[in-house]
Amino acid sequence: MHHQPLTDLDDAVLVGRSSDGDVRAFEVLIRRYTPLLRAYARRTLGSTDELDDVVQETFIAAWNRLDRLDDGTRVKAWMMRILSRKCLDRIRARRVHDDVTELEVAAPADDAPERVAEARSREEAVETALAELPEAQRRCWVMKEVLEYSYEAIAEELDLPVSTVRGLLSRARKNMIRLMEGWR
Amino acid sequence: MSDRDTVGLESLEPDDLDGHTIDELADYLDAGMQPADPSIDDSAACQNALAAIVRLRHSSLGSLEAAAAQEAPADESWISGVLANISLEARAGRDVPLRPEAPTERPVMTEGAIRSLVRTAGDAVPDALIARCTLEGDVTELGAPIRVVVEIAVRTGSTIQQVASDVRETVGGVLATQTDLVVEAVDVVVRDLLPPPDEDSADTADTSDTAAGEEQA
């Protein structure tokens, strides 16, 4: 009998089958999204040996909550949000507290524009510019621009006042635009 | 040097953006530029800054995809580890009673096991693939009437009505023989199309199944 390979199926069908308990379908989703999730975790946590664990925790949490995902076509964004929370938990565990005033004043290094300007592609330039942002700005920026969180949701996740998040994003935006305008 | 570099992207303060902040512009973009604000739409400086924000957004997403392409594929032993750590019970659903053979017995089958039966049977129908199966009604009460909703994907080029009808019949049949559910109706919903048949079909990851939730007495 000819079986349809699951690897060709789109996300919505795989999510439906996984939610029904089909481990093989979920395995396809794991293969499909591990590189993206690892890249996101690397961007958030740096290159640590925690990447494997945090991505594994994300898939396990996703499996457990699959029935709460209404629209299977959104599984990629949904898993990235789960991952982002897992990453934040790790960051919180690493450091007991963030000094809010320190968060507000940090700025990219003086030679950041030069490093961005040397990038060979637009993607690489963004990667370099992001790496130059102070950590709190980068975190807010990625949550807003990649995960499409609202200001309020970012504030809640980071346990910061909304006004602080707005301030951080404002700085991040200006820094990113300036750094990226230097690249071309 | 292009035009946009000549208009105040250095400071990005309201003085350079006809009185707007960069954050107002980003929020305006988030709102789909609705309702229209002529003081933004008619300002060259603002349009410039908006274009810079849009470029940045595109490349932010692009850079993550590019970074993902640089990551190695998922390690096989790591995948096995993840799969070993997921809980089949999490997807097992409700306990569905079976007709007891002795008064002291309380045999049940999990909803997950029933969905697995449906999946296996439905996948075996030519040109069909089960996307999802939902049992509607109080399946926890023996003899209560229920409806089964089966969402399927159908092979491009096949006769959709025929495939749907075959799935309905097959699923109804397997539930009648292997469960004690009183099925009022099997509703088949076509959700998706499968690509046309592949000539050299390699059978590496086929639909043979691992079920969540085993039958238990």
Interface residues (C-beta under 8 A of the other chain):
Chain A: M1 H2 H3 Q4 P5 L6 T7 D8 L9 D10 A12 V13 G16 R17 S18 S19 D20 G21 D22 V23 R24 F26 E27 V28 I30 R31 T34 P35 L36 R38 A39 Y40 R42 R43 D52 Q56 F59 I60 W63 N64 L66 S121 R122 E123 E124 A125 V126 E127 L130 W141 V142 E145 V146 R166 L169 S170 R173 K174 M176 I177 R178 M180 E181
Chain B: D5 L9 E10 L12 T21 I22 D23 A26 A49 A52 I53 R55 L56 R57 S59 S60 L61 G62 S63 L64 E65 A66 A67 A68 A69 Q70 E71 A72 P73 A74 W78 I79 G81 V82 L83 N85 I86 S87 L88 A90 R91 A92 G93 G112 R115 S116 R119 D123 A124 L129 I130 A131 R132 C133 E151 A153 R155 R191 D192 L194 P195 P197 S201 A202 D203 T204 A205 D206 T207 S208 D209 T210 A211 A212 G213
